[in-house]
Amino acid sequence: MFKKKKKEEDFPENIEDLLKDFKKIKEENQKIRKEIKEIKERQRFFLQNIKMIRFNPFYKEGGNQSFALALLDENKNGVVITSLYTKDGNRIYGKPVSNGKSEYSLSKEEEEVIKDVREK
């Protein structure tokens, strides 16, 4: 399976070999740091703030079958999706969110779910 290095190969024989090894390690370290930095930059745009609330939009009728779902990134950009369930059917709405706000009018449940995500 794996070849085991001979004991004498485990250590550099002279200072030049040791310096070469350190140089390789330093180059690999710099490469890894660069990759980590790139990953951190991209992750800001991943969905990181997810919150859902269920509610009943009709007084004394039905149950909490409706919901509002916020899907936002680190900058509070994304979408809020709302499903209104009635005995006649189901309606689904999606509204874009930018910096925790939407250019479209929001229901109190949509505002609440976005607010809950912003306060995280």
NORWODA-V961879 format. One record per run of one state. SS is the DSSP state (H for helix, E for strand, L for the rest). FROM is the first residue (numbers start at 0). TO is the last residue. If there is no record, write none. Layout:
# NORWODA-V961879
ss:from:to
SS:FROM:TO
SS:FROM:TO
This chain:
# NORWODA-V961879
ss:from:to
L:0:5
H:6:8
L:9:13
H:14:42
L:43:47
E:48:54
L:55:64
E:65:71
L:72:76
E:77:85
L:86:87
E:88:97
L:98:99
E:100:100
L:101:106
H:107:117
L:118:119
